[in-house]
Amino acid sequence: MTLTTSPHPDLLRLRFPAGLRLTPEQFELLCAENREAVLELAADGHVIAMTPTGSETSGRNSELLFQLQRFAKASGSWKVFESSGGFRLPDGSVVSPDASLVRLDRWQALSAEERRRFAPLCPDLVVELASPSDEGPRGVAALRQKMAAYQRNGARLGWLVLPEERAVEVWLSAGDPQRLESPVLLTAPPEFPGLSLHLAEIWSA
């Protein structure tokens, strides 16, 4: 199998034997040797090549991160991560949510070495920003599978934001997701006091 993660194939081409499965440790070495690649590791050990987002989705993700950063700084109890940060989940997968929050005490409990690598935890809040026109790992169906995996691995809250539908799927720590149609203000449960998203800014970004 060949994974090409650049529009210029000669610049970056990763080749793997068909059926190859990697451990999280092997995946970390692969990423260290191919820093230009955007990769994730599935729980079964296969490597997923992530395609770049469109510019519109990137702008919306910037607004999302701005709002989460504003909340985290005001609260003083949370740490924000953007889409290039990887987390090693309990099931052995390594994933990079579009945005995420980790309680500061959980982050501070990690060793310096754990913080430098893929942090061995599931974020408390995970947010994925869908682009329905995309296929593959950034498509809506694939993102729903990721949301379910976050839920299984201990995420306390997940938001799947669907800009083209003006809708949000709310994934709590258990149970089926709840779909909200055209919400203006998205508020979090009591475990995230004061957290909300002003969605008009994200829809128009």
C-alpha positions in Angstrom: 0.0 0.0 0.0 1.3 3.5 -0.8 0.0 6.6 1.0 0.6 9.9 -0.8 -0.1 12.8 1.6 1.1 15.6 -0.7 -0.2 17.0 -4.0 3.4 16.5 -5.2 3.9 12.7 -4.9 7.7 13.0 -5.2 7.8 15.1 -2.0 6.3 12.6 0.3 5.4 9.0 -0.4 4.9 6.4 2.3 4.8 2.7 1.3 3.5 0.0 3.5 2.9 -3.7 2.8 -0.7 -4.6 2.4 -2.3 -5.6 5.7 0.5 -4.0 7.8 -0.5 -3.2 11.4 1.5 -0.9 13.7 1.7 -0.6 17.4 1.3 2.9 18.9 5.1 2.9 19.5 5.9 2.0 15.9 3.4 4.6 14.7 5.1 7.3 16.8 8.4 6.4 15.1 6.7 6.6 11.7 5.3 10.1 12.5 8.7 11.3 13.8 10.3 10.3 10.5 7.5 11.8 8.3 6.6 15.1 10.0 5.0 16.5 6.9 2.4 13.7 6.9 -0.9 14.0 8.7 -1.7 10.5 10.0 -3.8 8.7 12.5 -3.7 5.2 13.8 -6.8 3.1 14.1 -7.4 0.8 17.1 -6.6 -2.2 14.9 -3.2 -0.8 14.0 -3.8 0.4 10.4 -2.6 3.8 9.4 -5.1 6.4 8.2 -3.8 9.2 5.9 -5.7 12.5 6.6 -6.4 14.9 3.7 -6.0 18.6 4.2 -9.2 20.6 4.9 -10.6 23.1 2.5 -10.0 26.8 3.3 -13.5 27.4 4.5 -13.4 24.6 7.0 -10.0 25.8 8.2 -11.4 29.3 8.8 -14.3 27.8 10.8 -11.9 25.7 12.8 -9.9 28.8 13.7 -13.1 30.4 15.0 -13.8 27.3 17.0 -10.4 27.3 18.6 -10.6 31.0 19.4 -13.8 30.4 21.4 -12.4 27.5 23.2 -9.2 29.4 24.1 -11.2 32.3 25.4 -13.2 29.9 27.6 -10.1 28.1 28.9 -8.2 31.3 29.7 -11.2 32.7 31.6 -11.7 29.4 33.5 -8.1 28.6 34.2 -9.0 24.9 34.5 -8.7 23.6 31.0 -6.1 23.2 28.3 -7.0 23.5 24.6 -5.5 21.4 21.8 -5.8 21.9 18.0 -5.9 19.5 15.2 -2.2 18.7 14.9 -2.1 17.3 18.5 -2.3 13.5 18.8 -3.8 11.5 21.7 -3.2 7.9 22.4 -6.6 6.5 23.5 -7.1 3.5 25.8 -7.9 1.3 22.8 -4.5 1.9 21.3 -5.6 4.3 18.5 -3.8 7.6 18.0 -6.2 10.4 16.9 -6.2 14.1 16.4 -9.5 15.8 17.0 -10.2 19.1 15.3 -10.3 20.7 18.7 -10.3 19.3 22.2 -10.2 20.2 25.9 -8.4 18.4 28.7 -8.9 19.3 32.4 -5.7 21.0 33.6 -5.3 18.6 36.5 -5.3 15.6 34.1 -2.7 17.3 31.9 -0.5 18.2 34.8 -0.7 14.6 36.1 1.2 13.5 33.0 5.0 13.2 33.1 7.1 15.6 31.0 7.8 12.7 28.6 4.1 11.8 28.2 3.4 15.4 27.4 6.1 15.5 24.7 4.7 12.4 23.0 1.1 11.5 22.1 -0.6 12.2 25.4 -2.0 8.8 26.8 -5.5 9.9 27.5 -8.8 10.7 25.9 -9.8 14.4 26.0 -12.7 15.5 28.1 -14.3 17.4 25.2 -13.7 16.5 21.5 -15.0 18.5 18.6 -15.0 17.5 15.0 -15.9 19.9 12.2 -17.5 18.1 9.3 -17.2 18.9 5.6 -19.9 16.7 4.0 -18.4 17.1 0.5 -15.2 15.4 1.7 -14.7 11.7 1.3 -12.6 9.3 3.3 -11.5 10.0 6.9 -12.9 13.6 7.0 -16.3 12.6 5.7 -19.4 12.7 7.9 -19.7 8.9 8.2 -16.1 8.5 9.2 -16.4 11.3 11.8 -19.4 9.7 13.4 -17.3 6.5 13.8 -14.6 8.7 15.5 -17.2 10.3 17.8 -18.4 6.8 18.9 -14.8 5.8 19.5 -14.2 8.9 21.6 -17.3 8.0 23.6 -16.1 4.4 24.2 -12.7 5.7 25.3 -14.0 8.0 28.0 -14.8 11.4 26.4 -17.2 13.2 28.6 -18.6 15.3 25.7 -18.4 15.3 22.0 -19.6 17.9 19.5 -19.9 17.0 15.8 -20.4 20.3 14.0 -22.2 20.1 10.6 -21.9 23.6 9.1 -23.6 22.9 5.8 -26.6 21.5 7.6 -26.5 24.1 10.4 -26.7 21.3 12.8 -24.7 19.8 15.7 -24.7 16.2 17.1 -24.1 16.1 20.8 -22.4 13.0 22.0 -22.5 12.6 25.8 -20.5 10.0 27.7 -23.0 7.3 26.9 -26.0 6.8 24.7 -27.0 7.9 21.3 -26.2 11.3 20.0 -28.7 14.2 20.1 -29.1 16.2 17.0 -29.7 20.0 17.3 -31.1 21.8 14.3 -29.9 25.4 13.7 -28.7 26.1 17.2 -27.5 29.7 17.9 -25.8 29.0 21.2 -24.4 25.6 22.1 -24.0 25.0 25.8 -22.1 22.3 27.6 -23.4 20.1 30.5 -22.5 21.1 34.1 -19.2 19.3 34.0 -18.0 22.2 31.8 -19.2 25.2 33.7 -19.5 28.3 31.6 -18.6 26.6 28.3 -20.7 27.5 25.2 -20.1 28.0 21.5 -21.6 30.9 19.6 -22.4 29.1 16.4 -23.3 32.1 14.2 -19.6 33.0 14.1 -18.7 29.5 13.0 -21.5 29.2 10.4 -20.3 32.5 8.8 -16.5 32.0 9.2 
